[in-house]
Every structure is written in C-alpha cells, then in structure tokens.
C-alpha cells in the first residue's frame, strides 16, 4: 500500500513538472496569447483593436498586468478544478472540445489496441514456434520493415490507396455529414467504416511491435527448464504450447498494454490530422497549425495526464500478475 | 602499442558487427546512403529549375526516379537531400547520447535530494509523449530560422531519457563494485574512476543507444519537415514529401504516383537499415544478451 502511495505521489510530481514546463514555454512566447482572438473580434464587431484586446482578455481569463507566476497558479488551480483553459481559435472552452473529441480518440485507440494485441500475440507465438523456417523469416522481416515506416507515412499511404484510389474508405470525419447520430445499426456501421482508416494506421505499427516482442518472449520461454520438464512428463505439444509457453510469454506484454495505450494517445496525433478524424489529435494538430496556445496547453495536459495514468496502471498490473514483483 | 590497441578495437567492435548478419546488412544499407550523402552531390549535379515540358515523367534512364510537378529530376533531389537527412539524424543522435550520458552518470553519482530531482527530470522526459511535445517546441520556434544544429538539438531533447535511465542504473550498481573500491583505495581520483573504470562498462550502452536512436531521430526530423514546422534544405526528404503531398497534390493525379513513392521508398529503406544495424549491434553488444557479469 505504501508503495502505491509513493508511486502516486512521485507520478503526480512528474505530472506537475511536465505541465509546468509546457506552460512556461508557451507563455514565454513573445506576443500576446489573446492577440489572435482580439483580431477576429475586432473584425466581427468592427471595433478598435485595444478594445477588442480587452474583451479577448476577459473571454480567455487573462489579466495582462498579472505576473507569470500568478497566471501559472491560476492555470494549475483551474486544471485541478477540471478546467483545461480556453481556445482562442474555436472561441470556446477547451473542455467542450475535449468532451466532443475524446470519445472518438478513445474509441479508435481501444479498437486499435484490441486488434493489434490479438494479431501480434498470435503472429509472434506462431513465428517463434516455427523458428528458423521460412514462415518465421517472412513474419519477422515484414514486422521489421513495418517498423521502418513512420506512422504518418503509413497513414498517408492508407488514405491514398484505400480512400483516394480505391474509394472503399471515406476521406474524413467520424461519420457522414448528412447523417444524424443515432443508435441505429446503420449509424454504427457508418461509424465503424470511418474508423477503419485511422484505426489501422495506428494498429499496424503496434501489431509489428507486439509480434516481435511476443516472438522474442516465446523463444526465451521455450528454452526454460520447466518447458523441458513438461515435455519429459509427456504432456501434449498443444497443451505445452498454449498453457505453458503462451501464458508465460504473454505476461510481460499484458503489463505493457497500458503503456502502449498511453503511447498511442501521443502517437495518434498525426494520424487523426491526416484522416481528418475529429479526435484529440486532430484538434491538437489544428492548434499547432493556427498557433492556438491555449488549446495546445490544455490538450497536451490532457495527453500527459492520460499517459501518466496509463503508466501507473501498468505498474499496478505488473505487480498483480507477476508474483515475483511484490507491492512493497 | 598503438597497433595492438587498434587490433583490439577491431576484434572488440568491428568484427562482431561484420559477422552478425543483421548488422552487416544494416551497415551495407547505411554505408550506401552515407556514400550518397558524401560523394553523391559531387557526382550528381542538382538542377532545380522548373521545366514544365518534362513534368511527371515516368522513371527512365535519363531520370531514374522520374520528375516531379515542376519537371525537376527526383533522383537529383534525393541525392542532395540525403546529406541533410543523414547529418541531421546523426547530429540529433549524437546530442541525445551526450545529454543522456551526462544526466545518467550524474544521476548515478549524486545522492540525496539533488539525485531525486534529477531522477524526476529523467522520468518526465521518459513519460511525456515525445512527438506531441516536439511539435509544440517546433511550433514555438517556427518563426526563428533554425540551423541544422538547433533542429538536431530540438529533436535530441526528446531522445536522451532512455539512455540516461539505463546509464544511471548501471552506475548505481557499478559504483559499489570491488574494482571501483580498489581504484578508490589506490587514490586514483574521480576522473580516472569515471573515465577509465566506469566508461568501459557504459560504452556498449552508449553505442547501442546511438544506433537505436537513429530510427527515432530520423522519424522525428522527417516528421517535423513533413509538417512544415521547420524550414530547412528544400531537398530534405521530409520537405520533399510535404511538397509532393500537400503542395503538388501528387496523390490525386494518377501520373504523379512515382513522385511520393520514391521519396517514401528511400525514407523507409534508410530507416530499415538503421533498425537492422541496431538489432544486430544489440545482439552483439548487449551486455545482458552476451552474458557479461
């Protein structure tokens, strides 16, 4: 129990350092963070620039005479209250953007995790059991080549081949614009159809990583003494393969599942931008393109929180499933 | 003496790399691109003038990779771009190794509160998702005209943490070993202990990390250029890809398929070479896999 509390405190400190770092970086930027919003207000309402700036400051909750430290503590305390800030570009609170985009990201990421883990485990243990044969060579070579393709290049290729050329996948959005969201089967199918592209762009590199990791673990377990002992006891090969080898080789991978979800949260950014898929990554990319630093800080804080929670869960799972690691 | 040292270096480091199949193939691919980067631009002239009569030409003897939207030879651009791709990658990897080693050794040696703080800093950089963080940094510096060293540093900031973690763990365990104690008893001075005793144990880690980071360094720098967040050499492959896909819209014209294809082919081949080299070197040098200690 003490261990858990210790880790929680430690990860909390890490979280604060990370978020503070981004805050300082973004706020040390030359120029006024409300400037962009002020320009659009001035244009819309036909106002003087300094008047518009004042309104912009009010909307975004910035007092230009405040020191950086006061602003920093306001930002942190807001964050604890669950307020992620204000987006100057979309002229709405970051919370609202998160509320409508996070479900899509979680949906695609969990699909991708599920598919890549299942396929990776299967391919990896299959390759390890056929070690030294052509099948093993093919599986591991393809997996390494896939790892050499940067994720954004893979996303572009999928978009190009399946959406632009073959026209079997949509080129953007989470569902067709002319369809009202509902719980009908037809709508769900449409949603799945739109998720295929971003899902595979995220899942394929993960699949290759799981395959290689599972292959390595399986070959290691196959050398263990207890496997030889099981063979000596005359157990069936299929029993050994499934009960003894697969389970033991999978153990460390299950623990890193949570970490991989956190990793995908970060790596998903570009994929969503390329597919115009309205998740967290899409808005993150947008925030970078238009230099909306309020949105940027808010979304980044969310991603870091997600990754840290995932890391913590991974540590707990690891301690729970591996009896050798005791929660001290 | 010098000769013996050289032959030791050969048997310790060069020969194992050449006998491992993976690292050998990786080395061949990598040397090919390094040749391309060093000698290539001297042999292949670059003519960036647009020539609309020859746009989107298919690959031929005259244009091995075909021509782009402006009728400029793609092969020439790839050859000239390889110089900035490879120099950026190696620089970023080198910086990451230097930062990681300094932080790792410092963390291993410093105890108490300062050590804890160092540890927290390393964990922050381990945990933060590096690509989004890199994008934020790049967005902040986007208007400043960065040179190669600065871009490499920007990338390296997100690469050094794993090495620092490994090195600090090594230093922590090694610090109390008998031979270090012996050196200390002999009044050998901190410098000698650090650079002679400990460095020998750390070199495999540093070496492996340098090579494994090549993949991420390449991915990150090409990603930055691809998103147009860092302006640099116009023949850098990331910028070429950005240009092919977003400016020229080569994906939407059937004639333009070879344009992005050859850029992607070269990117993937180079990264694949890096991965093979890293895998092979890890098999050869990883103290764990080799059963040191």
Interface residues (C-beta under 8 A of the other chain):
Chain A: X10 X11 X13 X14 X17 X18 X21 X22 X25 X26 X29 X144 X145 X147 X148 X149 X150 X152 X153 X156 X157 X160 X164 X262 X263 X265 X266 X267 X269 X270 X284 X288 X291 X296 X300 X303 X304 X307 X308 X311
Chain B: X120 X121 X123 X124 X127 X128 X129 X130 X131 X132 X133 X135 X136 X137 X139 X140 X215 X219 X222 X223 X226 X227 X229 X241 X245 X251 X252 X260 X264 X267 X268 X269 X271 X272 X274 X275 X276 X279
